[in-house]
Amino acid sequence: MQNPMTLFELNQLVKQTLDRNLAPAYWVVAEISDFKEGARGHAYLDLVEKTGNQVTAKMRANIWAFTYRGLAARFREMTGQSLQNGMKVLAQVTVQFHELYGLSLNIRDIDANFTIGERAKRKQEIIEKLAKAGLLETNKQFSLPSVPQKVAIISSATAAGYGDFIQQVENNRHGYKLHYKLFPATMQGHDAPDSIIAALKSIEQEQENQQYQLIILIRGGGAQIDMDCFDDYELAKAIAQMRIPVVTGIGHERDECIADLVAHTKVKTPTAVAEFILSGFQEFEETLNFNLKKIERAANFYLTKEKQTLRDREHILINLFKNQIQTANQYLDSAARHINSQCQGRIQYNRREIDNLAGRLQRQAKVLLQQESTKLEGLEKDLNRLDPVFFMKRGYTRTEKDGKSIELATLKPGDKISTYTLTNKLESTITNIEEHGK
């Protein structure tokens, strides 16, 4: 049996063996995990290797503050990104073994060019996946309205890019009006893809009632790392599958993200998006004015042509009517002469008949007048005999009470009555009433 050793002695042996047999440094390809910065400026992380989603190798690593400051700055300048979890890197490492803390790696350098290539490779893989699914041209199949009336905007309400867009639209010199609604979303960082997808779903839910004609995805400029969220496969898929044209103005000049590729139209900045939409309004107005002038010219041409046609037809009709009127007048003159010759004899015969009838009527009228005059004289005599004056002349009187005949009044002693003769009115008071004639 060998002499036993302490754990510290064993760890020293391991350290010496590693120092003796390993090279001073190695270039290692691995993925960053559990990355964090310490209070003293050091960086602590795990380097892992995966097969699919399964971790097949893992080791602790650190970057000392002096190295980390320069390394991180160079990496950010070259890639536009900071070191972060999930990033695949090519790192120069030194293998360290500490008797207390065990095995770890000290990162001395990171090849930024490798990361750039890996990011481009991953981006290309996503593009190929979208192409295989037939999603790169899906949104481009929809017609882009030249004069959109209702627009859904996905952006951050506090983003400068959103403010620039609204300023440009609201204060355009032509006075064009655009009705829009903001669907707020996170526009950078790891949460951005899910937030933007949620905004797209909200637009879909309102589409039946609101009938949006265009979706605008805008944000202001920023670091390249802030643009990585727009290279997300699920976000690109959601944009491609929207049944409304999507216009992107994500605010970057140098590179084209995957969201731009699947959108209907890519514009560089939010301000450029506003100008793009307003240019559609202006182009539509110019086309409308051109067509109006074209219609006006065509209308004037056809109006002039039709006026000339009418004048020609008017001349033809006037001549035709003159000929017809002349023919008709000739016919009427001939007919009048014929009628006149035919009617003269009839007229003379009728005149003689009328004269005979007039004579008979005069004679009969005299006889009738004489008969009626005799009847009137008889009626006049009868009326004279019914006149009260006729009776009074013969000695009769007429008696009334209060203007009424006493035959219609109920008399009693004391009543005053009036008696009329031919020439006098007698006032009497009844003292006694006796019935007789029964």
C-alpha positions in Angstrom: 0.0 0.0 0.0 1.3 3.4 -1.0 1.7 6.1 1.6 -1.5 8.0 1.8 -1.5 11.8 0.9 -3.6 14.6 1.9 -6.3 16.1 -0.4 -4.2 19.3 -0.7 -1.2 17.2 -1.7 -3.3 15.4 -4.3 -4.6 18.7 -5.7 -1.0 20.0 -5.8 -0.1 16.9 -7.8 -3.0 17.6 -10.2 -1.9 21.2 -10.6 1.7 20.3 -11.2 0.7 17.7 -13.7 -1.5 20.1 -15.6 1.1 22.9 -15.6 3.7 20.5 -16.8 1.7 18.8 -19.6 -0.7 21.5 -20.9 0.2 24.3 -23.3 0.2 27.9 -21.9 -3.0 28.7 -23.9 -5.6 27.1 -26.1 -8.2 28.4 -28.5 -11.6 26.9 -27.6 -15.0 27.2 -29.2 -17.8 27.3 -26.7 -21.1 29.0 -25.8 -21.3 31.6 -23.0 -23.6 30.7 -20.1 -24.4 32.3 -16.7 -22.5 35.5 -17.6 -22.1 38.2 -14.9 -19.9 41.0 -14.0 -18.4 41.3 -10.5 -18.2 44.4 -8.3 -14.4 44.7 -8.9 -14.8 44.6 -12.7 -14.0 40.9 -13.2 -16.3 38.8 -15.5 -17.5 35.4 -14.4 -19.1 32.8 -16.7 -19.5 29.2 -17.8 -18.3 27.9 -21.1 -20.5 25.1 -22.3 -20.8 22.9 -25.4 -24.2 21.5 -26.5 -25.4 18.8 -28.8 -28.9 20.0 -29.6 -30.3 21.2 -26.3 -28.1 18.8 -24.3 -25.0 20.2 -22.5 -22.1 17.8 -23.2 -19.3 19.9 -21.6 -19.1 22.7 -19.1 -16.3 24.6 -17.3 -16.1 27.7 -15.1 -14.2 30.6 -16.6 -13.3 34.2 -15.7 -11.9 37.3 -17.3 -9.8 39.4 -15.0 -10.8 43.1 -14.9 -7.7 44.4 -16.6 -8.2 42.1 -19.5 -12.0 42.4 -19.5 -12.0 46.2 -20.0 -10.0 46.1 -23.2 -11.4 42.9 -24.5 -15.1 43.9 -24.0 -14.5 47.3 -25.7 -12.8 45.8 -28.7 -15.5 43.1 -29.0 -18.3 45.6 -28.8 -16.7 47.9 -31.4 -16.2 45.1 -33.9 -19.5 43.2 -33.5 -21.8 45.9 -32.2 -22.7 43.5 -29.3 -21.7 42.9 -25.8 -20.7 39.5 -24.4 -23.9 37.8 -23.4 -25.5 34.4 -22.6 -26.1 32.2 -25.6 -23.3 33.7 -27.7 -20.9 31.3 -29.4 -17.3 32.5 -29.1 -13.8 31.5 -30.0 -11.8 32.2 -26.8 -8.1 32.0 -25.9 -8.0 30.3 -22.5 -5.4 29.2 -20.0 -6.3 26.1 -17.9 -6.0 26.8 -14.2 -6.3 24.5 -11.2 -6.5 25.7 -7.7 -6.1 23.5 -4.7 -9.3 25.0 -3.1 -11.4 26.2 -6.1 -10.6 23.4 -8.5 -10.4 23.5 -12.3 -11.3 26.7 -14.3 -10.4 28.6 -17.4 -9.0 32.1 -17.6 -10.0 33.8 -20.8 -7.2 35.9 -22.2 -8.8 36.9 -25.5 -11.9 36.4 -27.7 -11.9 36.4 -31.5 -14.6 38.9 -32.5 -14.4 37.8 -36.2 -15.5 34.3 -35.2 -18.5 35.7 -33.4 -19.4 37.8 -36.4 -19.2 34.8 -38.6 -21.3 32.7 -36.2 -23.9 35.4 -36.1 -24.0 35.6 -39.8 -24.2 31.8 -40.0 -27.1 31.7 -37.6 -28.9 34.5 -39.4 -28.4 32.6 -42.7 -29.8 29.4 -41.2 -32.9 31.3 -40.1 -33.3 32.9 -43.6 -33.0 29.4 -45.1 -35.5 28.0 -42.7 -38.0 30.8 -43.6 -37.4 30.3 -47.3 -38.0 26.6 -46.9 -41.3 27.3 -45.2 -42.2 29.7 -48.0 -42.4 32.8 -45.7 -39.9 35.2 -47.3 -42.4 36.4 -49.9 -45.7 35.7 -48.1 -46.4 39.3 -46.8 -45.2 40.8 -50.0 -48.2 39.2 -51.8 -50.6 41.7 -50.3 -51.2 45.0 -52.1 -49.8 48.0 -50.4 -52.5 50.7 -50.2 -51.4 54.0 -51.8 -53.6 56.0 -49.5 -53.9 54.0 -46.2 -56.7 55.4 -44.0 -56.2 53.2 -40.9 -52.7 52.2 -39.7 -51.6 50.0 -36.8 -48.2 51.1 -35.4 -46.0 48.8 -33.3 -43.4 50.8 -31.3 -42.5 52.1 -27.9 -44.6 55.1 -26.9 -41.5 56.8 -25.4 -39.2 56.0 -28.4 -37.7 58.9 -30.2 -38.4 57.1 -33.5 -42.1 57.0 -32.8 -42.1 60.7 -31.9 -40.3 61.5 -35.1 -42.9 59.5 -37.1 -45.9 61.2 -35.5 -44.2 64.7 -35.9 -43.7 64.0 -39.6 -47.2 62.7 -40.2 -49.1 65.3 -38.2 -47.2 68.3 -39.6 -46.9 67.4 -43.2 -47.2 70.4 -45.5 -49.9 69.0 -47.7 -52.3 68.5 -44.8 -52.8 64.8 -45.4 -54.7 62.9 -42.6 -53.6 59.5 -41.3 -55.7 57.6 -38.7 -53.4 55.4 -36.6 -53.3 53.5 -33.4 -50.2 52.6 -31.3 -49.7 49.0 -30.1 -47.0 49.5 -27.5 -44.1 46.9 -27.5 -40.6 46.4 -26.2 -38.3 47.2 -29.1 -34.9 45.9 -27.9 -33.5 43.2 -25.8 -34.4 39.5 -25.2 -38.1 40.4 -24.4 -38.6 42.3 -27.7 -39.6 39.4 -30.0 -42.3 38.1 -27.6 -43.6 41.7 -27.0 -43.8 42.5 -30.7 -45.5 39.1 -31.5 -48.1 40.0 -28.8 -48.7 43.3 -30.4 -49.2 41.6 -33.8 -51.8 39.3 -32.2 -53.6 42.3 -30.7 -53.9 43.8 -34.2 -55.3 40.5 -35.6 -57.9 40.5 -32.8 -59.1 44.0 -33.7 -58.8 43.6 -37.5 -62.4 42.4 -38.1 -63.8 45.6 -36.5 -61.1 48.1 -37.2 -60.0 47.0 -40.8 -56.4 48.2 -40.5 -54.8 48.6 -44.0 -51.2 48.7 -42.9 -48.9 47.7 -40.1 -45.9 49.9 -39.3 -43.0 48.5 -37.2 -40.7 51.4 -36.1 -38.0 52.2 -33.7 -35.2 54.7 -33.4 -31.5 54.0 -34.0 -29.4 52.1 -31.5 -26.4 49.8 -31.1 -26.1 46.8 -33.3 -26.8 44.5 -30.3 -30.2 46.1 -30.0 -31.0 44.9 -33.5 -30.5 41.2 -32.8 -34.1 40.8 -31.6 -35.2 41.5 -35.1 -33.3 38.4 -36.3 -35.6 36.1 -34.3 -37.2 33.3 -36.2 -40.6 33.4 -34.4 -40.9 37.1 -34.8 -40.0 36.9 -38.5 -42.6 34.1 -38.9 -45.3 36.2 -37.2 -44.6 39.2 -39.4 -44.6 37.0 -42.6 -48.0 35.4 -41.7 -49.8 38.7 -41.1 -52.6 39.2 -43.6 -51.9 43.0 -43.7 -48.9 44.6 -45.4 -46.1 45.3 -42.9 -43.6 48.2 -43.3 -40.5 48.3 -41.2 -38.5 51.3 -40.2 -36.2 49.9 -37.6 -33.7 52.8 -37.7 -30.5 51.2 -38.9 -28.4 52.0 -41.9 -25.6 49.4 -41.9 -27.3 46.1 -42.0 -30.6 44.4 -43.0 -32.3 42.3 -40.3 -34.5 39.3 -40.9 -37.7 41.3 -40.0 -36.9 43.6 -43.0 -36.6 40.6 -45.3 -40.0 39.1 -44.5 -41.9 42.4 -44.3 -43.7 43.8 -47.3 -41.5 46.9 -47.5 -38.3 47.9 -45.7 -37.6 51.6 -45.0 -34.6 52.7 -43.1 -35.9 55.0 -40.4 -39.3 56.0 -38.8 -39.0 59.4 -40.5 -38.4 57.7 -43.8 -41.5 55.5 -43.2 -43.6 58.7 -42.7 -42.2 60.2 -45.9 -42.9 56.9 -47.7 -46.5 56.9 -46.7 -47.0 60.6 -47.4 -45.4 60.2 -50.8 -48.1 57.6 -51.6 -50.7 60.3 -50.7 -49.0 62.8 -52.8 -48.6 60.5 -55.7 -52.2 59.5 -55.5 -53.2 63.2 -55.4 -51.0 64.0 -58.4 -52.4 61.0 -60.3 -55.9 62.1 -59.4 -55.3 65.6 -60.6 -53.7 64.3 -63.8 -56.6 62.1 -64.5 -59.0 64.9 -63.8 -57.3 67.1 -66.3 -57.2 64.2 -68.7 -60.9 63.7 -68.3 -61.5 67.4 -68.6 -59.6 67.5 -71.9 -61.4 64.5 -73.2 -64.7 65.9 -72.1 -64.0 69.2 -73.9 -62.9 67.3 -77.0 -66.0 65.1 -77.1 -68.2 68.1 -76.2 -66.9 70.1 -79.1 -67.2 67.1 -81.4 -70.8 66.4 -80.3 -71.7 70.1 -80.6 -70.5 70.1 -84.2 -72.5 66.8 -84.8 -75.6 68.4 -83.3 -75.2 71.5 -85.5 -74.8 69.3 -88.6 -77.9 67.3 -87.6 -79.8 70.4 -86.8 -79.0 71.8 -90.3 -80.2 68.5 -91.8 -83.3 68.4 -89.7 -84.2 72.0 -90.5 -83.9 71.4 -94.3 -85.9 68.2 -93.9 -88.6 69.9 -91.9 -88.7 72.8 -94.4 -89.3 70.4 -97.2 -92.0 68.5 -95.2 -93.7 71.7 -94.2 -93.7 72.9 -97.8 -95.2 69.6 -98.9 -97.7 69.7 -96.1 -98.7 73.3 -97.0 -99.2 72.4 -100.6 -101.4 69.4 -99.5 -103.4 71.6 -97.2 -103.9 74.3 -99.8 -105.2 71.6 -102.2 -107.3 70.0 -99.5 -108.7 73.4 -98.6 -109.7 74.2 -102.1 -111.3 70.8 -102.5 -113.2 71.2 -99.2 -114.2 74.7 -100.1 -115.7 73.6 -103.4 -117.4 70.6 -101.8 -118.8 72.6 -98.9 -120.2 75.7 -100.7 -123.3 74.0 -101.9 -123.9 72.4 -98.5 -123.4 75.7 -96.7 -126.0 77.4 -98.9 -128.5 74.6 -98.4 -127.9 74.7 -94.6 -128.3 78.5 -94.6 -131.8 78.1 -96.2 -132.7 75.4 -93.6 -131.5 77.7 -90.8 -133.6 80.6 -92.2 -136.7 78.3 -92.3 -136.1 77.1 -88.8 -135.6 80.6 -87.5 -139.0 81.7 -89.0 -140.8 78.7 -87.4 -139.1 79.4 -84.1 -140.2 83.0 -84.1 -143.8 82.1 -84.8 -143.8 79.4 -82.1 -142.2 81.7 -79.6 -144.9 84.3 -80.1 -147.6 81.7 -79.5 -145.9 80.4 -76.4 -145.3 84.0 -75.0 -149.0 84.8 -75.5 -150.1 81.6 -73.7 -147.7 82.2 -70.8 -148.8 85.9 -70.5 -152.5 84.7 -70.1 -151.4 82.3 -67.4 -149.5 85.0 -65.5 -152.5 87.3 -65.6 -154.7 84.6 -64.0 -152.1 83.9 -61.3 -151.9 87.6 -60.6 -155.6 87.8 -60.0 -155.4 84.8 -57.7 -152.6 86.4 -55.7 -154.5 89.7 -55.4 -157.5 87.8 -53.9 -155.2 86.3 -51.2 -153.8 89.7 -50.2 -155.1 90.7 -46.7 -155.7 94.2 -48.0 -158.2 92.7 -50.4 -160.2 91.2 -47.5 -159.9 94.4 -45.4 -161.4 96.4 -48.2 -164.4 94.1 -47.9 -164.7 94.9 -44.1 -162.6 92.1 -42.5 -160.1 92.8 -39.7 -156.9 91.1 -38.4 -156.3 90.6 -34.6 -152.9 89.9 -33.0 -151.4 89.5 -29.5 -147.8 90.4 -29.1 -147.3 90.3 -32.9 -148.9 86.8 -33.2 -152.2 85.7 -34.6 -154.7 85.1 -31.8 -155.5 81.7 -33.4 -152.0 80.6 -32.2 -152.0 82.3 -28.8 -153.6 81.2 -25.6 -155.8 84.1 -24.5 -157.0 84.9 -21.0 -158.8 87.9 -19.5 -156.5 90.9 -19.0 -154.5 90.2 -22.2 -153.9 93.1 -24.5 -154.7 92.6 -28.2 -154.3 94.6 -31.4 -156.9 94.8 -34.1 -156.1 96.0 -37.6 -158.6 97.5 -40.1 -157.7 98.8 -43.6 -156.8 102.2 -42.2 -156.6 101.9 -38.3 -155.1 99.9 -35.4 -157.3 99.3 -32.4 -155.8 98.4 -28.9 -158.2 96.3 -26.6 -158.0 94.5 -23.3 -159.9 91.2 -22.9 -162.4 91.3 -20.1 -164.2 88.0 -20.8 -163.8 85.0 -23.1 -166.8 82.9 -24.3 -166.6 79.9 -26.5 -169.0 79.6 -29.4 -169.4 77.7 -32.5 -169.6 74.2 -30.8 
